[in-house]
Amino acid sequence: QIFHEPRMVWSHKRRGFRDGFDPNWDKYEHPLDQDYGIDFMRKHDLDRKVPLVFMEETEFQHVDIFERIDPRLNSFGSYARSLSNDDGSYESLHPELFKPDKVLYLDGVQQSTLYGEAEYHEGLVHPGMITHPNPKRVAIIGGGEGATLREVLKHNTVKEAFMVEIDGELVELCKEHLPEWSNCTDFVGIDADSCFDDSRASVVYGDAFGWFIDRFGEKKGGGGNEEEKFDVIIMDALDPDKFVAIVGSLYKDNQFVDALFQGLSEEGVFVAQMGETDSIYEPAVEVGPFKDKAHMMKALESVGFQTLLNYDEGHSHFDAPWNMLVAFKHNKSRSRWYRNAAEIEIDLHQRLLQTKSGDPPLRYFDGATMMGYQTTTRSQETLYCRREEVPRECNFASSHLEAQRNAGGGEGDKAFHILPSTWSVINDLTERSHAEEIMTMANFAEEMIDDSIESTVYNPVFERNYRQATAKRRSHNQCSEGSTGCATEN
């Protein structure tokens, strides 16, 4: 009988009383009290757990990079077979499918994984990029792994891409230990193996807060040189709900947010990752644990952005869906955001660089994925309606046509949300119970289009109904003009 060499499986768990017992203890200053210690180090069920970078301390933060094999997703046996070149097994023929995962932690907070980074970075970059009609100059705040830059450089319209990263040591560690994140070898038109070295890319090591204010702040007369402005700005910094010093004023300071606004071209798009998505069980964002999100959104609205939208990406290998924010400097960008899947696919085909291997340039994002981003999640809508001063439109927000009482509402309170499939039959419901309320909602949605399109900045309820109302109106207009196939339309 053959006995394989034994493997060591280990875990590390801290003992003692700290958070909640010691008044001077700040868990955000201790990586082992974050994701790194709670969700990784203490786990005893990982088949492989190998440090590539262990407790490396840069000038700004602690960096940890580990390889891991989670038996729920892979197995050590499959990984071992994938290393064999001649056993004829499926694993040996497809070793790329059985590699250990890699995980990056900054100050103990999980930032990225090998098997989730494409979903995260493609979901962060391409919705905003494809909404802009012709992005030539792009700025990235953070993104030290290089994957955000990689996705930006895939667009053939891009002439210059600036990445402003405060931690140069982090970039070097990622180049060495996470080369997959910044690998541009397969793309036709990128003139370097590393995305960092492409001739269109410029990496600036410094504080993005000061960098943008120096160029586009008030001292520059509210905008600086028009030729230096960016078509898209992407903020891939640390999560706003993590109270660490390096985040600084990125999510709070109106002066910085104003510099971002002034640094965008006329049809400019701003995108930011906003951390873990909100839960329907939480209070309004303004008073909950994610209040820094609310601070930033208020600042974006105050400086002049005309539209703010949220969307969630749930496949990034985090413990919860991840929330993204996109802000449009001009309202006309909203119509490009709501294009259908076919239009998005055509745009992606014309826009993206081809690959030498013939593989698709994107691993995850496509037109169908974009359609999912277009619909505001119920959690965003719910928390929006929990504001102290409840917006008028929240009286109509619900999940289906049947009357439902609002949470905490009175005996006669009813709420409705008109699903897309119901618009074509609304007029057939006039004999049914609650018809008056249904028609009120239909008319209200169209009023929102007429009265709010130029004034609504952030309104999840409005966005949830915007596409439906405009589609109904287009259908009605076409039938009024005698289009074929409208015999049953009212």
Secondary structure, DSSP 8 states (H G I E B T S, - for coil): ---------------S--TTT-TT--GGG-GGGSHIIIIIIT----SEEEEEEEEEE-SS-EEEEEEEE-TTT--HHHHHHHT-SSS--HHHH-GGGS--EEEEEETTEEEEETTTHHHHHHHHHHHHHHHSSS--EEEEEE-TTSHHHHHHHTBTT-SEEEEEES-HHHHHHHHHH-GGGGB-TTBTT--SSBGGGSTTEEEEES-HHHHHHHHHSGGGTTT--GGG-EEEEEEE-S-TTS--GGGTTTTT-HHHHHHHHHTEEEEEEEEEEEEE---TTS--TTTSTTHHHHHHHHHHHHHT-SEEEEEEE--SSSSS-EEEEEEESSTTHHHHHT--HHHHHHHHHHHB--BSS---S-SS--HHHHHHHHS--HHHHHHHTTSSS--GGGGG--SSSS-B--TT--TT--B----GGGGGGGGGGTTSTTHHHHHHHHHHHHHHHHHHTTT-SS-HHHHHHHHHHHHHHHHHHHHHTT-TT-TT--
